[in-house]
Amino acid sequence: MMTSTKLTLKQVTKTFGDGEATIAILDGLNLEVKEGEFIAVLGPSGSGKSTFLSIAGALLSPTSGEIVLDGESLAGKSAGELADIRLHKIGFMFQSANLLPYLKVEEQLLYATHLVGMKAKPSKERAAQLLQRLDLWGRRNFYPEKLSGGEKQRVAIARAWMNNPAILLADEPTASLDYKRGRQVVQMIADEVKAEGKSAVMVTHDERMLEWCDRVLHLKDGVLV
């Protein structure tokens, strides 16, 4: 069976400024992410990692080039169409778990499915499946303030997978964690990629977190090598 491509960036360029003050952050960047693949992107501060991830996640438009997500080109999409694509096809993880303080753990996940109109029964079943897999079932009725840093990030992983996105984009997901908890979070991302038949791209500066990644790319001079 052929493996489908979940994300493609073709000759993507992103510049800021104009005239002689123009700076190219991304310069003809190419990337293909296959189904079941977990890719890490490394690069020094200021190399454009966050810009790259924002463009891949349809949060920022490229100056030129094309992004194809789950077989659909993002070219020419309206702001509303892009918002809908982000909601249904992309799972985001950030340095901070960004949990809603007034929702319990299970409610955090159910709110994600509410946004896309998933019915209550399959939403509850999906949440239970992910919470059990990520060893959070016993915390399902806890508010974020009662969770450890590692537990919060595991909730963020579960929430990111709730809507069955084509791809997970993680921006320094271990930055706020110690080494042990960071390893657990990255391993869980990798496990979910395989279990769900999905894909993930993780931007990180921590080379100790790379053993679960299928490929490691470096962002250098605006391109991935």
TAGILIN-V457260 format. One record per backbone hydrogen bond with DSSP energy under -0.5 kcal/mol. NH is the residue of the N-H (numbers start at 0). CO is the residue of the C=O. Records with the same first field share a line. If there is no record, write none. Layout:
NH = CO, CO
//
This chain:
5 = 3, 32
6 = 32
7 = 67
8 = 30
9 = 65
10 = 8
11 = 28
12 = 63
13 = 25
15 = 22
20 = 17
21 = 18
22 = 15
24 = 13, 22
25 = 13
26 = 221
28 = 11
30 = 8
32 = 6
33 = 31
34 = 3
35 = 197
36 = 33
38 = 36, 199
39 = 214
40 = 201
41 = 216
46 = 43
51 = 47
52 = 48
53 = 49
54 = 50
55 = 51
56 = 52
57 = 54
58 = 53
59 = 53
62 = 12
63 = 12
65 = 9
67 = 7
68 = 66, 71
69 = 5, 67
71 = 68
73 = 66
76 = 73
81 = 77
82 = 78
83 = 79
84 = 80
85 = 81
86 = 82
87 = 83
88 = 84
89 = 84, 85
90 = 166
92 = 168
93 = 95
100 = 98
102 = 99
104 = 141
105 = 139
107 = 103
108 = 104
109 = 105
110 = 106
111 = 107
112 = 108
113 = 109
114 = 110
115 = 111, 112
116 = 113
117 = 112
122 = 118
123 = 119
124 = 120
125 = 121
126 = 122
127 = 123
128 = 124
129 = 125
130 = 126
131 = 127
132 = 128
133 = 129
134 = 131
135 = 130
136 = 130
138 = 135
139 = 136
141 = 138
143 = 102
145 = 142
146 = 143
151 = 147
152 = 148
153 = 149
154 = 150
155 = 151
156 = 152
157 = 153
158 = 154
159 = 155
160 = 156
161 = 157, 158
163 = 160
165 = 88
166 = 88
167 = 198
168 = 90
169 = 167, 200
170 = 92, 168
171 = 169, 202
174 = 171
175 = 94
176 = 173
181 = 177
182 = 178
183 = 179
184 = 180
185 = 181
186 = 182
187 = 183
188 = 184
189 = 185
190 = 186
191 = 187
192 = 188
193 = 189
194 = 190
195 = 191
196 = 192
197 = 192
198 = 165
199 = 36
200 = 167
201 = 38
202 = 169, 200
203 = 40, 201
206 = 204
208 = 205
209 = 206
212 = 209
213 = 37
214 = 37
216 = 39
218 = 41
219 = 217, 222
222 = 219
224 = 217
//
